[in-house]
Amino acid sequence: MTATPIQQKYDIKDISLAAQGKQRIEWAGREMPVLRQIQDRFAQEKPLAGIRIAACCHVTTETAHLAIALKNGGADALLIASNPLSTQDDVAASLVADYGIPVFAIKGEDNDTYHRHVETALDHRPNIIIDDGSDVVATLVKERQSQLADIIGTTEETTTGIVRLRAMFKDGVLSFPAMNVNDADTKHFFDNRYGTGQSTLDGIIRATNILLAGKNIVVAGYGWCGKGTALRARGLGANVIVTEIDPVRAIEAVMDGFRVMPMAEAAPQGDLFITVTGNKHVIRQEHFEVMKEGAIVCNSGHFDIEIDLKALKEMSTEVKQVRNFTQQYFLHSGKSVIVLGEGRLINLAAAEGHPSAVMDMSFANQALACEHLVKNQGRLEPGLHAIPEAVDKEIARLKLQAMGIQVDDLTPEQEVYINSWTAGT
């Protein structure tokens, strides 16, 4: 497949940060044994040879190992940031300088730069798009119809992105297969729950240095990310309140021991608010108006739209930077509300994102999803496709093996019993 080469080889903050970035990439690799095995196999087999890949991901030490796996597999891979505040500039520099992977990502880049980088990713004329949030796919569908013929498929590992892909398919505009990495068991059970739970609180503590014990923490949304966040907050001694729109998730939160109520009722009680819904304006003007003085608001959902910052700014007389990633909004009423990380992913804005050990499984799914798309090119229908169960279980097996943990095997008698309707009880 012949591509029109991009003219600019990278757009990063500072190439001189490469040495520091490489050291951190290597450190992360210690906790990523599954992806390391995939990197080694890909280097031998080259399953992605000749394939152009545009990856829109959080540019972190863990993502670096996915990019290296793609390159080892023979892909012509390019990386852009999926979030303006999530880029680790030293990692971007090392990927360019030490691994020869084009990166277009700068921590704190403005929206115009972000959208320019999305266009750069599409200028690469990708055959496969690895997306976090489906911005690249949405831009392709809306603005680059002529490139649809180049596409083998896409992979998506965020809840927000899966929602958008489903909407695209429903509207008849998703004309190629999309691998639903987000719903793989070895992704959402671990990355969403344990990764989000730990890294969200890590980001909050780094940004504020507050004590969480004894605080009323309101978690908006009780999906897998919300479950992990609520669990970890309780583990640090917080009194956790959950808000939900789904009655099944709400009753699950109740039975997990959390208080559940509408945001309007939670708003006057909360000391700290964490949104993890993937939806828009979960915290709005009417909620800001009744919050305590100095209430802290942050987001760990994919985009920065969960908190209505426009409304908050209109309610304010002044916005003051009080710490790194911490802004205090002084309201006309005389109270103030504190926003962390400009409403963007607090775990990546103020901390380092998910621990390497969980991203090991998530990015193993991404790499193997790309391989699956190539191996099955022309045979997969347009729309969402689950990660094959065999792939999911193999990732879990490799992870357990790396941890030195063994599990039982079925006996022949058990095999017959579990696969038969005649054996009875």
N, C-alpha and C positions, 0 to 999 in steps of 0.2 A: 504494500500500500504506500503510495507516494504522497507525502505531505508538503504543503507550502510552509517552509521554515519560518519561524517567528524571527523578527529582526533583533529584538532585544533578548539577551540571554538570561537576564534575571533582574529583579527589582527588589532589593533588600536594604536594610538599614546600613549595615557596615560589614564588609567582607573580612575586616581584621578581627572580628569576633569568632572566626571559624575554629581556632584552637580550643577555646573554651567550650564551644558547641560540640565539638567532636568528643571531648572528654565526657560531657554530660550524656551524649548519645550512647557512648560505650557503657556508661554506668547503668542507664536504663536497660540496656541489652542483657544485663545480668539476670533480670527478672522476666525475660521474654523468651523462654526456651522453646515454646511451640513455634513462634514465628521464625526463630533461628533455624529450626529444622526445615521449615518451608523455604527459607532463603537458600539453604544448602541444596535442597532438591531442585529448586528453580534454577540455580546456577548450573546444575548438571543437565537438566532436561530442556530448559529454555521454552516453556510452554506459552510464553507471551511474545515470542520473537515476531518482530514486524508490526506489533500492535501499538498504536498511539493511545496513551492514557492521559487524561486530564483529571487530576485529583484535587478536589476542593475540600480541605480538611483543616482542623486545627493544627498549626505547624508547631509540633511539640517533639520532645525527644522520642516519644513512642511512635508518632507518625513517621519519623525519620526511618524507623525500621521497616515500616510498610513500604515506603518509597524505595528503600534499598532492595527489598524483596521483589518489587516490580521490575527494577532495573536488572537484578540478577536473572529474572525470568525472561529477559530479552526485550522488555517493553521500552518504548520511547516515552518516558513519563515526565510530566510537568506537574508542579504543585503550586496551588494558590491557597490563601487563607480563607476559611469559611466564616471567620468572625474577626472583625478589626482589632479586638483586644486580646485575642488568644495566641497570637504569634510569639514564639520565643526567638528573638532576633539572632542569638548566637547559633541556634539550631539551623535556621535558614541559611546563615553564612556557611556553616560546615557542610550542609548538603550541596551547596554550590561549589565550594572550594575543594572539599575532600572527596565527594562522591560524584561530582559532575552532573547533578540533578538540577535542572532549572527551577528556581523558586521565585514566586512573585508574591511577597507577603512582608508587611512591615507592621510591627506592633503599634496600634493607635492610628492606623491609616484611616483617612476620612472616607466618607461614602463614595465620593467620586473615584478615589483610588481603588476602592474595593470593586466597584462596578467596572473600572478599566481592567482590573485583573481578571474578572469574569470574562470579559471580551477577549483578553489574551489567551485564556484557557481554551476558548472556542476557536481562536485563530490557529491553535495547534491542530485543528481538525481531528479531534479525538475519535477513536473507534469505541472506546469505553470511557465513561465518566464515573468517577468515584465522587459521590456528592454527600455533603453534610447539610441537609436542609433543602436540597433540590433547587437552589438558585441557578446553578449552571444549566440543569436540564430545563427549567422553566424559561430561561433566556434563550436557549436553543430552540425550544418549541415556538416561542413568540417571535423571535427575531432572526433565526438562522435556519429556516425551513430547507434551504438548499443543501444543508449539511446532514439532514436526517438520513440520507442514503449511506453515509459513512459509519453510522452508529450500529455497533453490535449489541450494545446494551449498557445499562447503568447499574451501579450498586448504591444502596442508601442505608445508613446506619443510625439515623435519627428518627424519633417518633414524628417530629414536625415534617420531615421530608417524606415519610411514608404517607402521612395524611395528604400532602400535596400530590404525591404520585397517584394515590387512589382517586383524587379529584380529577386529575388529568385524564386518567383512564376512563372515568365515568363520563367525562366530556368528550371522549373520543379523540383526544390529541396525543395520547401516549402510544406511539406507533412502534415501539420496540420493547424488548423484555427488560424488566427491572428486578434485580435480586434484592429481596427484603432481608438484608443483613440484620436490621434492628430486631427482628422477631426471632432470630436464631436463639435457641436456649442458651448457648454458650456466650451470647452477647447480652441480652437484656436481663437475664437472671443475675449476672455478675457485674458487668459494666454499669448498667443503669442503676442497680440497687447498691452494690458495695462501692463502686467507683464514685458515683454521684454523691452518695451519702458522706463519704470521707472527704472528698475533695471540696465539696461545697462548704462544709464547716471549716476546712483548712483555709479556704479563701476568705471567709468571713473573719476568722480569727486574725489572719495576717493583716487584713485591711483595718481592723478596729481594735484588736487586742482586748476585747471585752471578755468577761467571764460568762459562759453560757449557763452554768448551773444556777437554777432558780429563776431564770428568765422565762417569760411566756413567749414561746416561738410558734408562729403561725405558718404552717406549711400548706400552700395552696396547690392542691392536686395530689391524689394518692395512687398514681400509676407507679411503675417500678422505681422511677426516680424519686417520687414523693415518699414511697415506702422506705427507701434507703435513707433519705434525709431525715425523716421523722424518727427512724430507729436510732440513727447516730446522735441526733439531738437529745433524745431521751437518755441515751447512754452517757451523755455528758452532764446529765442532771437537769435538763430543761423540762418545763411543763409544756407539752406539745398540744397544739390545737390544729386540727385538719379541716380544711374547707374542700368541698367536692360538689360536682354537679351530677355524678353518676351514683345512683342509689346503691348499687352493688359494691362499688369501691368505698362508699361512705360507711356501709354497715361492716365491711371488712376492717376499716380503720377503727370503728367502735369496738369490734371484737379483739383488735390488737391492743386495746387499752387506751386509745386516744380520744380526746373530746372532739366532737364534730359539730360544726355549726356553719351558718352562712358567713361570708366575709363581712357583711354589714354588722353582724354581731361580734365577730372576732376583732374587727378594726379597733375598737376602744380598749381592748384587753391586751393586744400584742405589744411586746417590747421589740421583737424582731420578726420580720415577714420575709418568707422565702417562696417565690413563685416557681413552680415546676409543672406547668400545665401544657405548654406549647400553644396556648391561645392568646388572644389579644385583650389588653386592658382588664386584666383580672383584678388589679388594684387601680381604682379610679378616684375622681375628685371627691365623691361622697365618702370614700373611705379615708382619704387624707384628712378631710375636715374633722373627723372624730378621733383620730389617732392621738396617743399620748404625746406629750412634749418629748422630742428627741427620739421618736420611734425610728427604727432602722429598717430600710426596705432594700431587698436585693432579689436577683433573679438567677435561677439555674436552669431555666428552660432555654431552648436554642436561640431564639431571637430576643431583641431588646424591647419588644412590643407588649410584653406581659404587664409592665408597669406603665401607666399613662403619664409619661414624663412631660409631655406637652402641657397637659392640664396642670400638673404640679408646678411647672415653671410659671404659668399664667397666674397661679395662686400666690406666687412668691414675690417678695420685694427685693430679694438678694439671694445669690447662690455663691457659697464660699467653699473653697477647697480646704478641708481641715486636716486631711491626711492623704497619703497616696491612695487613689481609688475610692476616696470618701468625700462626698460633697454634702454640705448642709444647706437645705432650702429653708429660708426664713419666710414664713407665710404672713399674709396680711393680718391674720387673726392674732399674731404675736407668738404662735408656736413655731416649731421647726420640725422638719422631717429630714432624715439622713438617708441618702441613696448611695449604694456601693457599686463600684464598677460601671457607672453610667447606665445601669440597668442591663448590662450585658452579662454573659456567663461569669458569675463571680468566681467559680472554681478555676477558670482560665485567665480571667482578668487580673486577679490578685494573687493567685497561686499557680500551680503547675499542671492543673488538670488531673485526670484520673491516674492512679498509681499504675506503674508499668505492668504489674502482674495481671490486672484485669484487661488492660488494652492488648496484652499478648493474645488473648482469645478473640477479642473484637477484630483486631487487624489480621489475625489468622483467617477469620471468616471473610474479610474483605479480599485478601489475596486469593483465597480458594474460590471465591465468587467470581473473580475476574477469570480465573482458569476455567471455571465451569461455563461461563459465557462463551469463551473462545472454543472450547471443545464441542459445544452444542450450538455453534453459530448456524443460523438458518433453521434450527429445529425447535426453538423456544418461541411460543406465541407472545405477542405484545401483552403487557400487563405485569403485575407483580408475581414473582416466583419465590417460594420459600427456599432457604438453604437446604439442600438434600439432608435427610436425617443421618445418613451415613457419614457425611462430612461433619455435621454437628457432633456426633458421638466420637468421631476420630479426634477432633480437637480436644474434647473432654478427656479422652484416653491419654493423649499425649501430655496434657497438663498434669493429670494424676501421676503419670510415669515420671515426669520431671520433679514432682513433689515427693517421690518415693512412696506413693500410696498405691496399694493393690486392692482390687475388688473381687468378689466371687464370680465364678462362672456357673451357668446352669448345668445341672447333671443331665444325662440323657433322659432320665425319667421325668425331670422337670420340663425339659424341652418338649417332650410328647404331651405332657399335661397342659402346658400353657398354649399349645397350638392345636388342641383337639377339643371337640365338643362332645365326644363320646366317653371320655375318661370318667366324667362325673366327679362326685365328691367322695 
